[in-house]
């Protein structure tokens, strides 16, 4: 592969045909992928070095106001480099799906969402620290995937070939629909919300006692039993649009959700804090420490971060 074309690709200056040529070359072999990553890293480091030199020079010759503006440009460029890496990773991942064999597992990083396009055209959005395992190509009479965590699905309809989400104890079967699944069975948590279409929820042991959901219905595991109820005007799960949605839940539950999303440990040293109930929406992108500051305004507490990265609330 011509290095000039690769660098043109990294700088987002390729045509559609050139972009497709690069992607096809990367997907041809694992060696090509390795070379691609090596060149991308080298390009990124080169850009970073040039930008740092530029910043140092400008600090000496420009006024503070103009210099501040110019310093933003390389920072944005560095951010673009990182985004290009993430985008390319997803693009290569999608295009290589049909070429492999066997099963694939995808894990969403802490504090992020991950979108996957399956070989049948179905789309899956994984919440933070959630994972799915699925075949790179659906060839049988069923389309089966395994989920650990939380995901939102847009399932492509395929006549006579059901789509089944396995979560350990519970299975969700659909033909074509949009729905959300939360499954942390070790913590006794299971919930399925349906937005369009229909789903059937069952266990391998009790297939005859399946639960069917209609649009705007959900089912939750409560005290070992499945309880069905109506959704309250929701068209998408809050997490998919970047929100935490708390509805009269305890402080302890709020902290557990923040722990899970940001992959940190939060210790509540003052047990009196646990009695407080929260209702409201907070944005993922604001970050953990800002969210703690907001929450402390309603239920006053202080926090500190220890040398291991754990948070202590008091």
BELGISUL-V677727 format. One record per helix or strand of 3 or more residues. SS is the DSSP state (hx for helix, st for strand). FROM is the first residue (numbers start at 0). TO is the last residue. If there is no record, write none. Layout:
ss->{SS	SS}
from->{FROM	FROM}
to->{TO	TO}
//
This chain:
ss->{hx	hx	hx	hx	st	st	st	st	st	st	st	st	hx	st	st	hx	st	st	st	hx	st	hx	st	hx	st	hx	hx	st	st}
from->{2	15	29	63	102	113	122	130	141	161	170	177	184	188	198	206	210	216	224	237	242	250	265	270	276	283	287	302	310}
to->{9	27	60	94	106	116	125	134	153	165	173	183	186	195	201	208	212	221	229	240	249	261	267	274	282	285	297	304	312}
//
